[in-house]
Amino acid sequence: MRSGSGPYIVSFILGAALFVLTGMKGVSDFFFCIGSGFLVVGIVRLLSNLRMFASAGWGFRFFKRLIVGEARTGRTETEDYARYRERQGGHRDVGILLALAAGLIGIAAVTAFLIKT
């Protein structure tokens, strides 16, 4: 199964880019943007675990093989697709990413409430 620090770094960079590019200011906005980055990456990895992108990825590979002239028989392609689909997903850090997103967005809400009052 796949895991590592890559998704966390990408999530933070995505959230920081959202914060900078939208021109938001404030602590609550920062936490919300970072939480949004974690939410986006978590959802994409969740969809990958559900193998939602397997057919599209395989379709692009198959199209490339058709253009190059390396297409195989239908049965071989079907068996290759089944093996390819089995290798997709396997991201064990989805729960942690989504929990961090919920926590950071919750901190943003509390911070926004405390600053306004």
Secondary structure as the mmCIF struct_conf table of DSSP 4:
data_model
#
loop_
_struct_conf.conf_type_id
_struct_conf.id
_struct_conf.beg_label_comp_id
_struct_conf.beg_label_asym_id
_struct_conf.beg_label_seq_id
_struct_conf.end_label_comp_id
_struct_conf.end_label_asym_id
_struct_conf.end_label_seq_id
STRN STRN1 ARG A 2 ARG A 2
BEND BEND1 SER A 5 SER A 5
HELX_RH_AL_P HELX_RH_AL_P1 GLY A 6 THR A 22
TURN_TY1_P TURN_TY1_P1 GLY A 23 GLY A 23
BEND BEND2 GLY A 26 GLY A 26
HELX_RH_AL_P HELX_RH_AL_P2 VAL A 27 ASN A 49
TURN_TY1_P TURN_TY1_P2 LEU A 50 ARG A 51
BEND BEND3 MET A 52 PHE A 53
HELX_RH_AL_P HELX_RH_AL_P3 ALA A 54 VAL A 68
TURN_TY1_P TURN_TY1_P3 GLY A 69 GLY A 69
HELX_RH_AL_P HELX_RH_AL_P4 GLY A 74 ARG A 87
BEND BEND4 GLN A 88 GLN A 88
STRN STRN2 HIS A 91 HIS A 91
TURN_TY1_P TURN_TY1_P4 ARG A 92 ASP A 93
HELX_RH_AL_P HELX_RH_AL_P5 VAL A 94 LYS A 116
#
